[in-house]
Amino acid sequence: MSTLASLLAGNREHTKRVAGSFGHLQEGQQPDAVTVCCSDSRVLQADAFGTDQPGEVFTVGNIGNRVVQVHDGATVVSGDVLYPLVHTDTKTAVVLGHTGCGAVTATYDALAGDVSEPPGIEHCIDLLAPRLEAGVERLPHDLDRAAAIDRLVEYNVDAQISALSDSPHVSEDVTLAGCVYDFQDRYGGDRGEVHVINVDGERNSETIRETHPEIASRVNRYWDY
């Protein structure tokens, strides 16, 4: 079976599952959350949160789980992230990074001057690099490459949360959550588990647990800097 035929067969199963789910969505949407996830094929964005029904989550995917774009020479929050926050009354934004992120790795290499990519990919790296540069400078000097990338994954999530928080177009009543999806056993939980590392700019795990006891067991930072 060709790849396309396989995808379409999967869609047939999808239609059976969601056939009765669109009635209240014909005229619009009001998703509970917008998730900004790396488009890495190993991270199933909506499924990672157990959402399998339309209308629940507004999903944004790109390499490096970026929330920013360049407009008229200025770096601004991307329209695909802003849309649900501005137009559908969505009050939760989740930035979901992941262990072993190739975009973070490529940016790490680019900051060291050791990368050559097609223009489209280079543009994505250029959006990540200014936010990761300070993180690279903070890395302990005795880390191996994998450990450095894992720390920068968290640093990148923090940086994207900061970009949302600093934007005048993101309402102050929107909850901003930074998370990491772990399929490489870095955090000690189950493979595929989502770990909360940042809420509304707060990075201290104990403070987050005290402020949000309902998610205390899922708060787990890899790097305190």
Backbone bond lengths (Angstrom), bond angles and torsions (degrees), N, CA, C in turn:
res aa  C-N    CA-C-N  psi(-1)  N-CA   C-N-CA  omega(-1)  CA-C   N-CA-C  phi
1 M - - - 1.471 - - 1.530 109.29 -
2 S 1.331 116.98 133.51 1.460 120.09 178.34 1.524 109.99 -68.58
3 T 1.308 115.27 162.66 1.464 119.82 179.28 1.527 111.01 -59.23
4 L 1.333 117.01 -44.22 1.454 119.75 -179.64 1.525 111.36 -63.63
5 A 1.324 116.84 -42.46 1.462 119.98 178.89 1.520 110.80 -62.08
6 S 1.324 115.85 -38.27 1.460 119.96 177.97 1.525 111.35 -64.91
7 L 1.326 115.76 -41.38 1.465 119.84 178.24 1.526 110.75 -63.22
8 L 1.311 116.69 -42.05 1.458 120.22 -179.01 1.527 111.77 -68.72
9 A 1.328 116.53 -32.12 1.461 119.47 174.90 1.529 109.80 -65.64
10 G 1.314 116.12 -39.33 1.458 119.73 175.92 1.516 111.83 -64.45
11 N 1.335 116.26 -36.53 1.455 119.96 177.25 1.520 112.00 -63.58
12 R 1.336 116.97 -34.24 1.463 119.89 177.49 1.517 110.45 -60.51
13 E 1.325 116.44 -41.24 1.468 120.09 177.15 1.524 110.56 -66.89
14 H 1.321 115.28 -36.57 1.465 120.74 177.58 1.526 111.21 -60.11
15 T 1.328 116.28 -45.75 1.469 119.10 -177.97 1.521 111.59 -62.35
16 K 1.314 116.98 -34.07 1.462 119.87 178.39 1.530 110.74 -66.44
17 R 1.332 115.75 -36.64 1.454 119.95 -176.25 1.523 112.79 -74.86
18 V 1.338 116.99 -34.10 1.465 119.36 -172.74 1.528 113.09 -108.59
19 A 1.306 117.81 8.23 1.468 121.37 -173.19 1.521 113.41 -51.27
20 G 1.324 117.74 -38.62 1.465 120.33 -177.20 1.509 114.83 -98.16
21 S 1.333 117.12 17.13 1.461 120.47 -170.65 1.519 115.47 -101.94
22 F 1.322 118.06 -3.94 1.467 119.51 -171.93 1.526 114.39 -101.16
23 G 1.329 117.52 -3.07 1.456 119.42 -174.80 1.510 114.00 -54.55
24 H 1.323 117.98 -46.60 1.462 121.39 -176.79 1.525 112.55 -85.28
25 L 1.336 117.12 1.65 1.459 120.69 -177.07 1.519 113.00 -109.95
26 Q 1.313 117.46 6.54 1.460 120.47 -174.96 1.525 112.75 -61.99
27 E 1.313 117.51 -34.49 1.462 120.62 -173.89 1.523 114.03 -103.62
28 G 1.316 117.88 -1.10 1.459 119.04 -179.73 1.513 112.19 163.64
29 Q 1.317 115.49 -173.58 1.456 121.56 -176.80 1.520 110.51 -140.83
30 Q 1.317 115.19 151.37 1.468 122.41 173.32 1.528 108.41 -141.85
31 P 1.330 116.80 68.70 1.464 119.91 -178.14 1.523 112.16 -62.63
32 D 1.320 116.30 146.22 1.458 121.22 -179.85 1.523 111.97 -70.35
33 A 1.321 116.30 -30.45 1.464 119.88 -175.32 1.518 110.19 -147.59
34 V 1.330 115.18 154.62 1.455 121.73 165.94 1.518 106.72 -110.63
35 T 1.326 116.42 129.90 1.461 120.61 177.68 1.525 108.85 -112.22
36 V 1.318 114.95 136.19 1.456 121.76 178.78 1.514 106.94 -115.62
37 C 1.317 115.68 105.42 1.462 120.95 -169.74 1.520 110.39 -120.69
38 C 1.304 116.49 150.76 1.455 119.76 170.82 1.530 107.90 -64.69
39 S 1.322 116.66 141.68 1.455 121.00 -177.19 1.520 113.17 -81.59
40 D 1.305 117.64 10.66 1.466 123.07 175.45 1.531 110.33 -51.92
41 S 1.324 116.28 131.71 1.470 120.72 -175.16 1.524 113.16 -65.23
42 R 1.320 117.25 -15.04 1.470 120.10 -179.09 1.522 112.88 -82.50
43 V 1.328 116.35 -8.06 1.463 121.07 -179.89 1.526 108.62 -113.17
44 L 1.321 116.79 110.02 1.465 121.78 178.71 1.521 107.54 -86.79
45 Q 1.329 115.49 98.80 1.461 120.53 -164.31 1.519 114.35 -55.53
46 A 1.327 118.40 -62.05 1.460 119.97 -177.82 1.527 110.64 -70.13
47 D 1.319 116.56 -40.92 1.455 120.26 -177.67 1.526 111.81 -63.86
48 A 1.332 117.14 -26.96 1.460 120.55 179.09 1.522 111.57 -59.26
49 F 1.323 116.34 -26.95 1.461 121.46 178.87 1.536 112.04 -104.25
50 G 1.319 116.23 9.74 1.455 119.71 177.13 1.511 114.40 73.07
51 T 1.336 117.53 16.91 1.460 120.59 -179.73 1.523 109.58 -92.68
52 D 1.330 116.54 117.55 1.456 120.29 -178.40 1.523 112.85 -127.38
53 Q 1.334 116.10 15.46 1.454 121.29 178.83 1.520 110.55 -118.97
54 P 1.327 117.87 143.05 1.461 120.37 178.43 1.524 111.40 -64.97
55 G 1.329 114.68 149.60 1.452 120.21 175.29 1.513 115.45 92.13
56 E 1.331 118.15 -6.68 1.462 120.15 -175.49 1.529 112.93 -87.68
57 V 1.322 116.85 -42.16 1.467 121.08 -173.52 1.525 110.20 -133.99
58 F 1.326 116.10 131.73 1.460 123.14 173.45 1.522 106.39 -89.15
59 T 1.320 118.01 112.85 1.460 121.30 -170.97 1.520 111.90 -102.73
60 V 1.322 115.28 129.21 1.461 123.04 176.15 1.520 107.46 -120.67
61 G 1.311 116.97 127.04 1.460 120.34 -179.68 1.516 111.90 -129.22
62 N 1.320 116.52 136.78 1.460 121.83 174.83 1.525 107.83 -161.70
63 I 1.312 117.30 168.01 1.455 118.02 179.79 1.530 108.97 -74.39
64 G 1.310 114.77 124.82 1.460 120.55 178.83 1.509 114.84 91.70
65 N 1.355 117.75 9.44 1.478 122.19 -179.59 1.530 112.38 40.73
66 R 1.338 114.21 55.89 1.467 121.28 -177.33 1.525 110.20 -85.53
67 V 1.316 116.50 145.95 1.465 120.97 174.90 1.519 111.22 -109.91
68 V 1.329 117.71 4.48 1.463 120.43 -173.12 1.519 112.37 -118.90
69 Q 1.327 113.98 157.81 1.454 122.78 172.18 1.523 107.36 -144.12
70 V 1.331 116.32 170.45 1.459 121.00 177.27 1.522 109.05 -103.27
71 H 1.327 115.99 128.79 1.470 121.89 178.75 1.522 108.54 -134.60
72 D 1.320 115.97 121.01 1.472 121.53 -178.70 1.525 111.81 51.91
73 G 1.324 115.46 39.95 1.456 120.80 176.69 1.517 115.35 82.26
74 A 1.336 117.07 -4.09 1.466 120.64 -179.65 1.524 109.78 -110.53
75 T 1.311 116.01 148.32 1.464 121.03 176.39 1.523 109.00 -88.29
76 V 1.321 115.69 121.82 1.458 121.85 -176.24 1.526 109.44 -131.28
77 V 1.328 116.48 165.75 1.454 119.79 174.96 1.524 108.78 -67.14
78 S 1.311 114.94 133.74 1.458 121.76 -175.86 1.525 112.00 -61.36
79 G 1.320 115.53 143.04 1.453 120.48 -179.60 1.507 113.76 -62.75
80 D 1.331 117.59 -33.35 1.462 118.64 -179.08 1.522 111.74 -71.55
81 V 1.321 117.43 -20.24 1.465 120.94 172.98 1.526 110.28 -84.69
82 L 1.320 115.69 -40.61 1.463 120.46 -176.88 1.523 113.19 -69.74
83 Y 1.323 117.27 -32.80 1.459 119.69 -171.06 1.528 113.20 -50.09
84 P 1.334 119.97 -53.64 1.469 118.23 -178.82 1.519 112.98 -68.40
85 L 1.321 117.82 -28.04 1.460 120.28 179.44 1.525 111.46 -72.01
86 V 1.327 116.03 -30.74 1.462 121.00 -177.20 1.530 112.16 -93.19
87 H 1.342 116.63 -35.34 1.461 119.52 -168.31 1.528 116.00 -113.83
88 T 1.326 119.10 -13.10 1.473 118.62 -177.59 1.523 113.10 -124.14
89 D 1.334 116.06 13.50 1.468 121.57 176.27 1.527 112.74 60.70
90 T 1.315 116.35 30.77 1.457 121.32 176.83 1.528 109.08 -76.00
91 K 1.325 116.77 133.00 1.465 120.90 -172.00 1.526 113.81 -117.01
92 T 1.324 117.55 8.24 1.460 120.29 177.18 1.522 109.26 -134.92
93 A 1.331 116.18 128.86 1.457 121.83 176.03 1.521 108.24 -121.42
94 V 1.316 116.41 126.69 1.461 122.25 -178.41 1.522 109.46 -118.01
95 V 1.323 116.57 123.30 1.462 121.81 172.20 1.522 107.00 -99.19
96 L 1.335 115.84 119.49 1.463 120.91 -174.22 1.520 110.79 -115.85
97 G 1.335 115.82 101.73 1.450 120.69 171.60 1.518 110.24 -86.43
98 H 1.312 116.85 -177.70 1.469 119.32 178.55 1.521 111.00 -152.54
99 T 1.301 115.41 153.06 1.461 120.98 178.74 1.529 109.87 -62.06
100 G 1.309 115.88 147.24 1.457 121.07 177.60 1.513 113.89 66.64
101 C 1.319 118.51 31.84 1.463 122.19 -174.39 1.532 111.53 -67.02
102 G 1.335 116.44 123.87 1.453 121.00 -179.47 1.517 112.76 -68.64
103 A 1.338 117.34 -33.49 1.462 120.11 179.71 1.522 110.93 -68.14
104 V 1.322 116.49 -41.72 1.465 120.21 176.76 1.522 109.77 -65.07
105 T 1.330 116.65 -40.16 1.461 120.75 178.18 1.523 110.96 -61.56
106 A 1.330 116.55 -45.84 1.468 120.57 179.89 1.528 111.25 -63.28
107 T 1.327 115.93 -37.46 1.473 119.63 178.85 1.521 110.57 -68.67
108 Y 1.317 116.29 -40.03 1.464 121.63 175.65 1.531 109.95 -57.38
109 D 1.320 116.36 -45.38 1.464 120.91 179.32 1.531 111.15 -67.21
110 A 1.336 116.03 -38.42 1.465 119.40 -179.81 1.525 111.36 -64.68
111 L 1.321 116.17 -38.18 1.462 119.71 178.74 1.523 111.48 -66.63
112 A 1.336 115.33 -22.82 1.464 120.27 175.30 1.532 111.26 -90.24
113 G 1.337 116.83 -0.40 1.460 121.47 178.76 1.498 113.77 79.91
114 D 1.329 117.61 22.71 1.457 120.36 -172.12 1.532 110.71 -125.53
115 V 1.343 116.64 60.73 1.457 119.36 178.65 1.521 109.95 -157.51
116 S 1.320 115.92 145.77 1.460 121.83 174.98 1.519 107.25 -141.31
117 E 1.329 116.48 116.73 1.463 121.58 -175.09 1.526 110.47 -132.26
118 P 1.341 117.37 158.15 1.468 120.05 172.34 1.523 110.06 -58.74
119 P 1.329 117.76 157.35 1.471 120.74 -173.92 1.522 114.46 -54.35
120 G 1.326 118.00 -40.70 1.459 119.74 -178.65 1.512 112.74 -62.28
121 I 1.331 116.12 -42.67 1.459 120.35 178.26 1.526 110.01 -70.85
122 E 1.318 116.05 -39.09 1.467 119.89 178.27 1.523 110.87 -59.48
123 H 1.341 116.67 -37.82 1.464 120.48 178.22 1.525 111.12 -61.21
124 C 1.335 116.45 -42.10 1.464 120.42 178.82 1.526 110.88 -63.78
125 I 1.326 116.21 -42.35 1.458 120.35 178.08 1.524 110.30 -63.36
126 D 1.333 116.38 -38.72 1.457 120.09 179.67 1.529 112.04 -63.96
127 L 1.330 117.19 -27.66 1.461 120.49 176.69 1.524 111.60 -76.32
128 L 1.318 116.33 -30.57 1.464 120.67 -179.79 1.530 112.58 -83.03
129 A 1.331 115.86 -37.04 1.467 120.41 -170.06 1.521 115.08 -55.83
130 P 1.333 120.25 -45.93 1.467 118.67 -178.24 1.522 113.18 -60.73
131 R 1.324 117.04 -29.62 1.462 120.66 -178.81 1.525 112.29 -85.41
132 L 1.327 116.80 -22.30 1.462 119.84 -179.03 1.528 113.00 -94.46
133 E 1.318 116.87 -17.34 1.464 120.23 -174.56 1.521 112.07 -57.78
134 A 1.324 117.10 -45.29 1.466 119.37 179.29 1.519 111.33 -65.89
135 G 1.327 117.01 -32.11 1.459 120.32 177.20 1.512 112.38 -66.35
136 V 1.322 116.38 -39.65 1.466 120.40 177.06 1.522 110.13 -61.58
137 E 1.318 116.37 -39.93 1.466 120.11 -179.81 1.528 111.93 -67.03
138 R 1.344 116.77 -26.54 1.464 120.63 -179.21 1.530 113.28 -83.53
139 L 1.312 118.25 -12.75 1.464 120.94 -175.17 1.527 111.50 -62.44
140 P 1.336 117.61 136.62 1.464 119.67 171.93 1.527 110.14 -59.20
141 H 1.298 117.14 144.53 1.466 121.08 -173.16 1.527 113.64 -75.55
142 D 1.337 117.50 -15.80 1.460 119.28 -175.73 1.530 113.32 -96.10
143 L 1.335 118.16 13.45 1.458 120.96 -177.95 1.526 111.36 -80.76
144 D 1.353 115.87 145.26 1.453 117.56 169.49 1.529 108.33 -81.06
145 R 1.306 116.55 173.48 1.459 121.97 -172.84 1.532 111.83 -60.30
146 A 1.321 117.48 -47.54 1.466 121.24 -177.44 1.528 111.11 -60.76
147 A 1.330 116.57 -42.71 1.466 120.38 -179.78 1.525 111.10 -66.58
148 A 1.328 116.47 -35.49 1.462 120.02 177.60 1.524 110.37 -65.27
149 I 1.320 116.81 -43.64 1.470 120.36 -179.64 1.517 110.25 -63.65
150 D 1.320 118.17 -42.71 1.461 120.81 -179.91 1.520 111.30 -58.90
151 R 1.312 117.38 -39.98 1.461 120.46 178.35 1.523 111.16 -69.22
152 L 1.313 116.40 -38.42 1.462 119.69 179.86 1.525 112.13 -70.77
153 V 1.322 117.57 -27.73 1.469 120.57 173.31 1.528 109.20 -57.75
154 E 1.327 116.56 -47.35 1.462 120.05 177.74 1.524 110.88 -65.13
155 Y 1.310 116.62 -42.16 1.460 120.23 -178.90 1.520 110.42 -61.37
156 N 1.318 116.44 -39.66 1.463 120.48 178.22 1.523 111.37 -64.83
157 V 1.328 117.83 -43.17 1.468 120.57 176.86 1.530 109.68 -59.01
158 D 1.323 116.46 -45.71 1.473 120.20 178.29 1.528 111.04 -58.67
159 A 1.331 116.22 -41.56 1.460 120.57 -178.32 1.525 111.56 -65.80
160 Q 1.327 116.54 -38.16 1.466 119.87 178.81 1.530 110.53 -69.19
161 I 1.325 117.19 -37.75 1.470 120.56 175.29 1.528 109.82 -62.22
162 S 1.317 116.97 -41.00 1.468 120.73 178.52 1.523 111.12 -62.29
163 A 1.329 116.26 -39.39 1.466 119.48 179.18 1.519 110.95 -63.08
164 L 1.325 117.05 -39.29 1.461 120.74 176.94 1.527 110.74 -66.96
165 S 1.323 115.70 -44.88 1.456 120.78 -177.84 1.523 111.83 -63.31
166 D 1.332 116.85 -35.84 1.457 121.50 -176.44 1.527 112.97 -80.74
167 S 1.322 117.12 -12.74 1.451 119.91 -175.30 1.531 111.63 -76.26
168 P 1.321 117.95 132.07 1.469 120.33 176.71 1.526 112.33 -70.43
169 H 1.323 116.71 -10.73 1.461 120.74 -176.98 1.532 112.52 -94.28
170 V 1.331 117.31 -6.00 1.461 121.25 177.10 1.515 108.48 -101.70
171 S 1.313 116.65 117.05 1.459 121.36 -176.47 1.520 111.67 -62.50
172 E 1.324 115.56 146.51 1.463 120.61 -178.57 1.526 112.43 -67.26
173 D 1.333 117.83 -17.76 1.462 119.10 -179.62 1.526 113.06 -89.63
174 V 1.330 116.71 7.15 1.462 121.06 174.18 1.524 109.21 -85.45
175 T 1.310 117.45 126.73 1.461 122.14 175.23 1.521 109.28 -77.43
176 L 1.330 116.62 127.02 1.460 122.71 -179.48 1.523 109.16 -108.87
177 A 1.312 116.92 117.65 1.461 120.99 -177.06 1.524 110.36 -120.35
178 G 1.324 115.95 128.42 1.449 121.67 175.76 1.517 109.92 -105.41
179 C 1.324 116.84 128.80 1.466 121.17 -174.82 1.524 110.75 -136.89
180 V 1.320 115.28 162.00 1.460 121.72 174.65 1.524 108.86 -129.71
181 Y 1.315 115.48 130.97 1.472 123.43 176.05 1.525 107.22 -92.48
182 D 1.311 116.96 123.60 1.466 121.06 -173.11 1.523 111.03 -113.50
183 F 1.326 116.12 114.22 1.470 119.76 172.23 1.529 111.32 -117.93
184 Q 1.339 116.05 13.85 1.460 120.77 -177.82 1.527 112.96 -122.04
185 D 1.328 116.48 18.81 1.469 121.57 174.85 1.525 113.76 60.84
186 R 1.313 117.26 33.35 1.458 120.30 -179.70 1.531 112.61 -81.80
187 Y 1.336 116.46 -28.87 1.461 120.22 -171.78 1.524 113.56 -104.75
188 G 1.314 117.18 -2.32 1.455 119.77 175.77 1.516 115.54 83.87
189 G 1.326 118.78 3.14 1.458 121.51 177.21 1.513 110.86 -99.45
190 D 1.313 116.30 -159.62 1.458 120.88 177.54 1.525 110.06 -75.50
191 R 1.321 116.33 150.88 1.457 119.49 173.99 1.524 109.06 -64.60
192 G 1.329 115.50 133.58 1.458 120.84 -176.62 1.513 113.33 91.09
193 E 1.328 117.31 1.11 1.458 120.12 -179.12 1.529 110.57 -76.79
194 V 1.330 115.50 141.42 1.457 122.27 176.95 1.529 108.87 -95.48
195 H 1.316 116.50 126.29 1.462 122.94 -178.96 1.528 109.50 -111.94
196 V 1.313 116.98 129.55 1.458 121.80 179.27 1.522 109.28 -84.64
197 I 1.340 116.52 127.58 1.463 120.13 -178.72 1.527 112.97 -121.60
198 N 1.330 117.07 -9.20 1.463 119.87 -174.30 1.528 108.44 -158.46
199 V 1.317 117.03 130.72 1.465 120.96 172.96 1.518 107.93 -131.72
200 D 1.320 116.05 118.57 1.465 122.57 179.36 1.527 112.63 53.80
201 G 1.322 115.63 35.48 1.454 120.39 177.37 1.514 114.72 90.01
202 E 1.335 117.15 -10.12 1.469 120.73 178.18 1.527 109.18 -81.41
203 R 1.358 116.50 123.85 1.448 121.22 -177.73 1.522 112.88 -105.46
204 N 1.319 118.44 -14.32 1.451 120.81 -178.07 1.525 109.92 -73.22
205 S 1.318 116.28 118.10 1.461 120.65 -173.68 1.521 112.70 -61.13
206 E 1.342 116.70 -41.76 1.459 119.50 -178.54 1.527 111.23 -65.65
207 T 1.312 116.26 -39.20 1.465 119.86 178.35 1.522 110.71 -64.64
208 I 1.335 116.80 -42.24 1.464 120.17 178.75 1.531 110.18 -62.42
209 R 1.328 116.92 -41.97 1.474 119.86 -179.97 1.524 111.02 -62.99
210 E 1.318 116.62 -40.75 1.460 120.20 -179.75 1.530 111.58 -68.56
211 T 1.330 115.74 -37.97 1.454 120.25 -177.50 1.526 112.19 -78.15
212 H 1.326 116.11 -31.07 1.467 121.41 -177.11 1.533 109.73 -128.72
213 P 1.329 117.49 69.82 1.466 120.32 -175.57 1.525 113.77 -60.56
214 E 1.339 117.35 -23.25 1.454 120.17 -178.19 1.526 112.59 -68.41
215 I 1.342 117.77 -17.74 1.466 121.25 177.87 1.522 111.75 -118.87
216 A 1.330 117.19 13.66 1.470 121.27 -171.90 1.527 112.62 -53.84
217 S 1.321 116.74 -38.68 1.466 119.58 -175.96 1.530 112.66 -72.34
218 R 1.338 117.19 -11.42 1.459 120.45 -177.64 1.524 112.18 -105.02
219 V 1.316 116.72 1.47 1.466 120.66 179.72 1.520 108.41 -87.18
220 N 1.329 116.39 121.04 1.460 118.99 -173.20 1.521 109.03 -160.76
221 R 1.333 116.61 99.76 1.459 121.42 179.12 1.512 110.71 -92.08
222 Y 1.322 115.36 145.82 1.456 122.29 177.54 1.526 111.39 -92.54
223 W 1.329 116.74 -33.40 1.468 121.21 -173.67 1.529 110.29 -133.34
224 D 1.314 116.27 117.01 1.461 121.84 171.21 1.528 107.89 -99.73
225 Y 1.294 116.47 116.06 1.472 120.20 -177.60 1.511 111.12 -124.13
